[in-house]
């Protein structure tokens, strides 16, 4: 199955698949294929079953034959039509190769479910409600190396974005009251701004900052407080991060729903970066 599918990714086979699918997209031709699945039929039998005139039926059969889906067998004065089962197997293999869900699609579905849950929750949210998220990672590298990944723009640009985003702009001043501003850019060029400041800075093990996503009006969708603790271990650095979100606006559901998924992706990127740098 896999070898067939692999072969089918070449240009000429893809064109055949397109032609086959295009032929099947017409309702009368689709019905003919269903009929022939029960067994071969003469052209006249196909036309009679469809309640169509034979010339019109012949045109449909010609299109199906050109797409490789049927074969018309001239047997003297009779013409008997049958399905091309080999083509059907190849078409099934091509579709089967695309049936397995990709990781990105699974994450997209999880995100959609969470957005819908957050939208429902927003209608029942109590004033002053605080949402908390916790993350842990064991990171390769020294304590100072990991610290720099959280406080130096040149390093932050390399990992501070979830999948399918890039850091378009990064401005940080790691001191109490210092500015923190991150701009993420999606593949279609859309940009998302998060802005805040450093609240506590205790190198190289403790960092507290507020970094809130901004809405289209330039105002925070919610206040997002991050506390990052780093502890040296045996060849790794233990990272613990707590995020507290409050002052939540009704339209914040997509941003709230993306916190856990997005930060897990970002921390995975950070872990991969540090491992590569320490290799």
Secondary structure by P-SEA (a helix, b strand, c coil): caaaaaaaccaaaaaaaaaaaaaaccaaaaaaaaaaccccccaaaaaaaacccaaaaaaaaaaaaaaccbbbbbcccbbbbbcaaaaaaaaaaaaaaaccccaaaaaaaaaaaaaaaaaaaaaacccbbbbbbbbbbbccccaaaaaaaaccaaaaaaccccccccccbbbbbccccbbbbbbbbccccbbbbbbbbbcccccccbbbbbbbbbcccccccbbbbbbbbbbbcccbbbbbbbbbbccccccaaaaaaaaaaaaaaaaaaaaaaaaaaac
